[in-house]
Amino acid sequence: MTVAIGIAPVAPARFDAQIASLEWVRLRRSPAGVSLECADEDAERVRVLIARAGACVREPIPMTAAANRMLPALMSDLAPIPAEGIVDTVVLRRVDAAEATTRLWRRSWLFRRPDRVGIRAVLRGDDQLFAWRRVIWAAPSTLRSRLFSARPVIFDRDAIEHGRERFAFARDDLLTKWLSA
């Protein structure tokens, strides 16, 4: 079971650090507002975490489907999008210390230098690594003219739900910037 909660950002701060501790979260920004969906067992805890992050809990916003004329696109960053009429969805999952260490070490072999600071911060509990996937729904003209980092999904609709995960540290506050836009 899932629970939907509406969010009204007042003065968001350290939203990433609060939300990264949950098992999984789906954030959706639409013209109606921002909503959060999480597991049923995290419902009470998420209300406290949202308040700690500088946002107010409000009535749930209905999770409406995107209009027929909109196309999905995968995003490679969590930068705020200034365009109007976009449905922006970010799916997060918690990464435990073992998986985070493995991912950071593998990444170090790719770049030939280990991320010792990141590994140390995760192992000591000073920071958290979380996995995210972002899909936006927008009109084709918006995707062509304003969103150059968007990769439209035309044929492989399975990529919307099972696309490549990206990783971020909670200290970077990428979700806080996404929420306050």
Buried (B, 14 or more C-beta within 10 A) or exposed (E): EEBBBBBEBEEBBBBBBBBBBBEBBBBBBBEEBBBBBBBEEBBEBBBEBBEEBBBEBEEBBEBEEBEEEBBBBBBEEBEEBEBEEBBBBBBBBBBEBEBBBEBBBEBBEEEEEEBEEBBEBBBEEEBBBBBBBBBBBBBEEBBEEEBEEBBBBEEEEEBBEEBEBBBBBBBEBBBBBBBBE
